[in-house]
């Protein structure tokens, strides 16, 4: 999101807990994100849930209405962009680690449906708060991340690391199932909520293309984390940036689960304007079109 904000000419977005409640500060944008955030109730106190962040949005909109007045805040919110990026930690921390026996309770299809239903519910809630511009991110190819490559590298773990790019096929199938279901529901929401526009951005497609053909994009290592130690740079995670490699620009992955700034820059260019090198990862329109299109043109 930082890359998109930069392209919009906005300053660094202040985290929700760091902002002082000033109207001027809120009008520059608020970051409700957490280092770890889940759609479902988190398995750890260090995580934040989607519902917790929705409550924070509601508090922010109340402050805006008090400071700007009802009519001004109404128009401000309708013209604002809301960015949602969830799901990765639900699979990583709940499903794949079988937290509280979640894998025994739900099949992959049912788990994906539960997550997507919650995302749709959140977007409906935001719509009821007068939000009309949404960007909703899909999940990146978790089966290609250094941490899960390390975890599934042992053949006795049952992982099939042969999908053409050296990734864990079983895990990526779960991600694709969720992404496809989410995009289908977004398509239906766009038809139903005709005065709103929800853009789905397919991170999986973008990153998988880079991983499959890393040399084309200037990368030399598509498997190991730049910041980390051991096999795949994932046996000891990135405890400090001092642990980082000297050739960050050669790596696809920064740490256990996150891409490097170079990859994020490529994704941001494609998401913003439909950069041809990665094709259009955002649908049905680019983020640039979403930002500069008046809400009145959605109907």
C-alpha positions as CSV (number, residue, x, y, z in Angstrom):
1,X,0.0,0.0,0.0
2,X,2.9,2.3,0.6
3,X,3.8,2.1,-3.1
4,X,0.3,3.0,-4.1
5,X,0.2,5.9,-1.6
6,X,3.5,7.2,-3.1
7,X,2.1,7.1,-6.6
8,X,-0.9,9.1,-5.3
9,X,1.4,11.8,-3.9
10,X,0.5,11.0,-0.3
11,X,2.9,11.0,2.6
12,X,3.8,8.0,4.7
13,X,0.5,6.7,6.2
14,X,0.5,6.8,10.0
15,X,-0.6,3.6,11.9
16,X,-3.9,3.8,13.6
17,X,-2.4,3.6,17.1
18,X,0.2,6.3,16.3
19,X,-2.1,9.0,15.0
20,X,-3.1,11.8,17.4
21,X,-6.7,12.1,16.3
22,X,-6.3,15.4,14.4
23,X,-8.6,15.8,11.4
24,X,-5.6,17.0,9.3
25,X,-3.8,13.8,10.1
26,X,-6.8,11.6,9.4
27,X,-7.3,13.2,6.0
28,X,-3.8,12.1,5.0
29,X,-4.7,8.5,5.5
30,X,-4.7,5.9,8.2
31,X,-2.9,2.5,8.3
32,X,-5.0,0.0,10.2
33,X,-2.7,-2.8,9.3
34,X,-0.7,-4.9,11.7
35,X,2.4,-7.0,11.2
36,X,0.1,-10.1,11.6
37,X,-3.6,-9.8,10.9
38,X,-6.2,-12.6,10.3
39,X,-9.7,-12.6,8.9
40,X,-10.8,-15.0,11.7
41,X,-10.2,-14.5,15.4
42,X,-6.4,-14.5,15.9
43,X,-4.6,-17.4,17.5
44,X,-2.2,-15.0,19.3
45,X,-2.5,-11.8,21.1
46,X,0.2,-10.4,18.8
47,X,-2.3,-10.7,15.9
48,X,-5.2,-8.5,15.0
49,X,-8.4,-9.5,13.4
50,X,-10.4,-8.1,10.5
51,X,-13.3,-7.2,12.9
52,X,-10.9,-5.3,15.2
53,X,-9.7,-3.2,12.2
54,X,-13.3,-2.6,11.2
55,X,-14.0,-1.2,14.6
56,X,-11.0,1.1,14.2
57,X,-12.4,2.3,10.9
58,X,-15.7,3.1,12.5
59,X,-14.0,5.1,15.2
60,X,-12.0,7.1,12.6
61,X,-15.2,7.9,10.6
62,X,-16.9,9.1,13.7
63,X,-14.0,11.4,14.4
64,X,-14.1,12.7,10.8
65,X,-17.9,13.4,11.1
66,X,-17.3,15.3,14.3
67,X,-14.5,17.3,12.8
68,X,-15.7,18.0,9.3
69,X,-19.5,17.8,9.7
70,X,-21.8,15.2,8.3
71,X,-21.9,16.4,4.7
72,X,-18.2,17.0,4.3
73,X,-17.2,13.7,5.9
74,X,-19.8,11.9,3.8
75,X,-18.1,13.1,0.5
76,X,-14.6,12.6,1.9
77,X,-15.3,9.0,2.8
78,X,-17.0,8.2,-0.5
79,X,-14.0,9.6,-2.5
80,X,-11.4,7.8,-0.3
81,X,-9.7,4.5,-1.2
82,X,-9.9,1.6,1.2
83,X,-7.2,-1.2,0.8
84,X,-7.8,-4.7,2.2
85,X,-5.1,-7.3,2.4
86,X,-6.0,-10.4,4.4
87,X,-5.9,-14.2,4.3
88,X,-2.2,-15.0,4.3
89,X,-2.0,-15.3,8.1
90,X,-5.2,-17.3,8.3
91,X,-3.6,-20.0,6.1
92,X,-0.2,-19.7,7.6
93,X,-1.1,-19.7,11.3
94,X,-4.5,-21.4,11.5
95,X,-5.0,-23.8,8.6
96,X,-1.5,-25.1,7.7
97,X,-0.5,-25.4,11.4
98,X,-3.8,-27.0,12.2
99,X,-4.4,-24.6,15.1
100,X,-7.1,-26.0,17.4
101,X,-7.7,-28.8,14.9
102,X,-9.0,-26.5,12.2
103,X,-7.9,-28.9,9.4
104,X,-10.0,-31.6,11.0
105,X,-13.0,-29.3,11.3
106,X,-13.0,-27.9,7.8
107,X,-12.0,-29.0,4.4
108,X,-10.0,-26.6,2.2
109,X,-13.2,-25.6,0.3
110,X,-15.1,-24.9,3.4
111,X,-12.2,-23.0,5.0
112,X,-11.9,-20.8,1.9
113,X,-15.6,-20.1,1.9
114,X,-15.6,-19.1,5.6
115,X,-12.7,-16.6,4.9
116,X,-14.4,-15.2,1.7
117,X,-17.7,-14.8,3.5
118,X,-16.1,-12.8,6.2
119,X,-14.3,-10.6,3.6
120,X,-17.6,-10.0,1.8
121,X,-19.3,-9.2,5.1
122,X,-16.5,-6.7,5.9
123,X,-16.9,-5.0,2.5
124,X,-20.6,-4.7,3.0
125,X,-20.0,-3.2,6.4
126,X,-17.6,-0.6,4.9
127,X,-20.2,0.1,2.1
128,X,-22.8,0.8,4.8
129,X,-20.2,3.3,6.2
130,X,-20.3,5.1,2.8
131,X,-17.1,3.6,1.5
132,X,-17.3,3.3,-2.3
133,X,-13.7,2.6,-3.5
134,X,-12.1,-0.7,-2.5
135,X,-8.9,-2.5,-3.4
136,X,-8.9,-6.1,-2.2
137,X,-5.7,-8.1,-2.5
138,X,-5.5,-11.8,-3.1
139,X,-3.0,-14.0,-1.3
140,X,0.5,-14.4,-2.7
141,X,1.8,-17.9,-3.6
142,X,2.5,-19.1,0.0
143,X,3.8,-22.4,-1.3
144,X,6.8,-20.5,-2.8
145,X,7.8,-18.7,0.4
146,X,11.1,-19.6,2.0
147,X,9.5,-20.6,5.3
148,X,7.1,-23.1,3.8
149,X,9.7,-24.4,1.3
150,X,11.8,-25.2,4.4
151,X,8.9,-26.7,6.3
152,X,7.8,-28.9,3.4
153,X,11.2,-29.7,1.9
154,X,11.4,-33.1,3.7
155,X,9.6,-35.6,1.4
156,X,8.2,-37.3,4.5
157,X,6.1,-34.2,5.1
158,X,4.1,-35.1,2.0
159,X,4.8,-31.9,0.1
160,X,5.0,-32.1,-3.7
161,X,7.6,-29.5,-4.6
162,X,7.2,-29.8,-8.3
163,X,4.8,-27.3,-9.8
164,X,7.3,-26.1,-12.4
165,X,8.8,-23.4,-10.2
166,X,10.0,-25.4,-7.2
167,X,7.0,-24.5,-5.0
168,X,4.8,-26.6,-2.8
169,X,1.9,-27.4,-5.1
170,X,-0.6,-28.5,-2.3
171,X,-0.3,-25.1,-0.5
172,X,-0.6,-23.1,-3.7
173,X,-3.7,-25.0,-4.6
174,X,-5.3,-23.8,-1.3
175,X,-4.3,-20.2,-2.1
176,X,-5.7,-20.4,-5.7
177,X,-9.0,-21.8,-4.3
178,X,-9.4,-18.9,-2.0
179,X,-8.3,-16.3,-4.6
180,X,-10.7,-17.6,-7.2
181,X,-13.6,-17.7,-4.8
182,X,-12.9,-14.1,-3.5
183,X,-12.7,-12.7,-7.1
184,X,-16.0,-14.4,-8.0
185,X,-17.7,-12.8,-5.0
186,X,-16.2,-9.4,-5.8
187,X,-17.5,-9.7,-9.3
188,X,-21.0,-10.3,-7.9
189,X,-20.6,-7.4,-5.4
190,X,-19.7,-5.0,-8.2
191,X,-22.9,-5.9,-10.0
192,X,-25.0,-5.6,-6.8
193,X,-23.4,-2.4,-5.4
194,X,-23.5,-0.4,-8.6
195,X,-22.4,2.9,-7.0
196,X,-19.2,1.3,-5.7
197,X,-16.1,-0.2,-7.3
198,X,-14.2,-3.1,-5.9
199,X,-10.8,-3.9,-7.5
200,X,-9.3,-7.3,-7.0
201,X,-5.5,-7.5,-7.3
202,X,-4.0,-10.9,-8.1
203,X,-0.7,-11.0,-6.2
204,X,-0.5,-14.7,-6.9
205,X,-0.4,-14.2,-10.6
206,X,2.2,-11.4,-10.4
207,X,4.7,-13.1,-8.0
208,X,4.3,-16.5,-9.6
209,X,5.3,-15.0,-13.0
210,X,8.4,-13.5,-11.4
211,X,9.3,-16.8,-9.6
212,X,8.8,-18.8,-12.8
213,X,11.0,-16.5,-14.9
214,X,13.3,-14.7,-12.4
215,X,16.1,-13.8,-14.8
216,X,13.7,-11.9,-17.1
217,X,12.9,-9.6,-14.2
218,X,16.6,-9.3,-13.0
219,X,16.5,-11.7,-10.1
220,X,18.9,-14.5,-9.4
221,X,17.4,-16.2,-6.3
222,X,13.6,-17.0,-6.2
223,X,13.7,-19.3,-3.3
224,X,15.9,-18.0,-0.4
225,X,15.1,-15.1,1.9
226,X,17.6,-12.2,1.7
227,X,17.2,-11.6,5.5
228,X,17.5,-14.9,7.4
229,X,19.9,-17.7,8.0
230,X,20.2,-21.4,7.2
231,X,18.5,-23.4,4.4
232,X,16.4,-21.1,2.2
233,X,17.3,-18.3,4.7
234,X,14.4,-19.6,6.7
235,X,15.9,-21.6,9.6
236,X,16.4,-18.4,11.6
237,X,14.1,-15.6,10.6
238,X,14.9,-11.9,10.0
239,X,15.6,-10.7,13.5
240,X,17.3,-7.5,12.3
241,X,18.0,-5.8,9.0
242,X,21.7,-6.3,9.9
243,X,21.1,-10.0,8.9
244,X,20.2,-9.0,5.4
245,X,22.2,-10.1,2.4
246,X,24.3,-7.6,0.4
247,X,22.4,-8.3,-2.8
248,X,18.8,-7.5,-1.9
249,X,17.9,-6.7,-5.5
250,X,18.9,-10.2,-6.6
251,X,16.3,-11.8,-4.3
252,X,12.5,-12.3,-4.8
253,X,12.0,-12.8,-1.0
254,X,13.0,-10.4,1.7
255,X,12.2,-12.7,4.7
256,X,10.1,-15.8,5.5
257,X,6.9,-14.6,3.8
258,X,7.4,-11.2,2.3
259,X,8.8,-10.1,-1.1
260,X,11.7,-7.7,-1.5
261,X,11.2,-4.0,-2.2
262,X,12.2,-4.7,-5.9
263,X,9.4,-7.2,-6.3
264,X,6.9,-4.9,-4.5
265,X,7.8,-2.1,-6.9
266,X,7.1,-4.3,-9.9
267,X,3.8,-5.3,-8.4
268,X,2.9,-1.7,-7.6
269,X,3.6,-0.6,-11.1
270,X,1.3,-3.3,-12.5
271,X,-1.4,-2.7,-9.9
272,X,-1.3,1.1,-10.5
273,X,-1.3,1.4,-14.3
274,X,-1.4,-2.1,-15.7
275,X,2.3,-2.2,-16.4
276,X,2.8,-4.6,-19.3
277,X,5.7,-6.5,-17.9
278,X,3.4,-8.2,-15.4
279,X,0.2,-7.7,-17.3
280,X,-2.9,-6.4,-15.5
281,X,-2.9,-8.0,-12.1
282,X,-5.7,-5.8,-10.9
283,X,-9.3,-6.3,-12.2
284,X,-11.6,-4.9,-13.5
285,X,-9.7,-1.6,-13.6
286,X,-6.3,-0.4,-12.4
287,X,-5.8,1.3,-9.1
288,X,-5.0,4.5,-11.0
289,X,-8.3,4.4,-12.7
290,X,-10.1,3.7,-9.4
291,X,-8.4,6.7,-7.7
292,X,-9.1,9.2,-10.4
293,X,-12.6,8.1,-11.3
294,X,-15.4,10.0,-9.6
295,X,-17.9,7.8,-7.6
296,X,-20.7,9.3,-9.7
297,X,-19.3,7.5,-12.8
298,X,-19.7,4.0,-11.1
299,X,-23.5,4.0,-11.6
